[in-house]
Amino acid sequence: MYSNMLVNCSNCHTPLQLPSGAQSIRCALCQAVTLIADPRSLHSLPSSHALPPPSPYGHAPPPPPSPHNHAPPGPPPSVHGRKKAVICGISYKYSRHELKGCINDSKCMRYLLINKFKFPDESIVMLTEEETHPAKIPNKYNIRMALHWLVQGCQPGDSLVFHYSGHGSRQRAYHDDEVDGYDETLCPLDFETQGMIVDDEINATIVRPLPHGVKLHAIIDSCHSGTVLDLPFLCRMDRGGKYVWEDHRPRSGMWKGTSGGEVISISGCDDDQTSADTSALSKITSTGAMTFCFIQAIERGQAATYGSILNSMRNTIRSTGSGGGGGGSAVASLLGGSGGAVTSLVGMLLTGGSVGGGGLRQEPQLTSCEPFDVYTKPFAL
């Protein structure tokens, strides 16, 4: 009579399915026993509803509910240290949207964070189709949970990174909060059935809650990604390196910045552009142009400031296909010590983006929660 009932574990808060008439239940994850006073007081779960897989991250209280009211509950990962990262690479394998290099691109970013910027291995959550744990497949539910984990419990001095390689898109904005009238989106593995993740939700999840003293970098290699974090200011830079900060604060007055923290996003292209999946850069295999150039600029010592890394990325992309730039040796040397796990930079990415006589037709963008001097502010993760 009381089958398909849910109760949260009294210790780790994992949702448990209560057998009919049971007065207690033992959690398979933490082994704690939860006593049930009256099963009839529990809410019934439709028999067709499958319980989400247990989280691989550890046991902690669930994150606060999404302001968009569609982030599912569940235990996030435990915090491991002062540096944390979520790396998401989606190849959409065996679908008409398939991309060639995004998973290896994610592996390269992980290698960079560990070996160059000293991120602890255990503080990096990888979401790719190669992961064996069901909670690390890059579907919509898991990406949302990982983003909640990234900012949960952060303290002053923390450095956070979100790297995404996969499809991006845009859709008509229903609120007066976009300069161009469009919301930018990320496309999870199951976006065709579950929908896309809209920039409004990304901003509400990892930007607005960020407290003073915490730094977050988003490295987004996807189409239409210029303002995908909905940050208030965009650095509009010309080919000569001169720039101005455009004010993208919504006319409605809604604040899209942080709660005192610092957020900077480097993305693959402008909102109306596509990002390339090309072999023109590595000369070996398909890569995400933006991720390749980002790592290459760091390795070549061209990332002292945000202005220098942005100019380096743009120059490499511009020269690709017109006789200059490219070459996989710089990034390959970065990955040479990986024990064979990663042998070359392979990228992510997105629909569109072509190589012609004028080079790749995309321009990496820089957005921020506050304007700053891009040529004096040091770059560091």
Buried (B, 14 or more C-beta within 10 A) or exposed (E): EBEBBBBBBBBBBBBBEBEEEBEEBEBEBBEBEBEBEEBEEBEEBEEEEEEBBBBBBBBBEBBEEBBEEEBBBBBBBBBBEBBBBBBBBBBBBEEEBEBBBBBBBBBBBBBBBBEEBEBBEEBBBBBBBBBEEEBBBBBBBBBBBBBBBBBBEBEEEBBBBBBBBBBBBBBEBEEEBBBBEBBBBBBBBBBEEEBBBBBBBBBBBBBBBBBEEBBBBBBBBBBBBBBBBBBBBBBEBEEEBEBEBBEBBBEEEBEBBBEEBBBBBBBBBBBEBBBBBBBBBBEBBBBBBBBBBBBBBBBEEBBBBBBBBBBBBBBBBBBBBBEEBBBBEBBBEBBEEBEEEBBBBBBBBBBBBEBEEEBBBBBBBBBBBEBBEBEEBEBEB
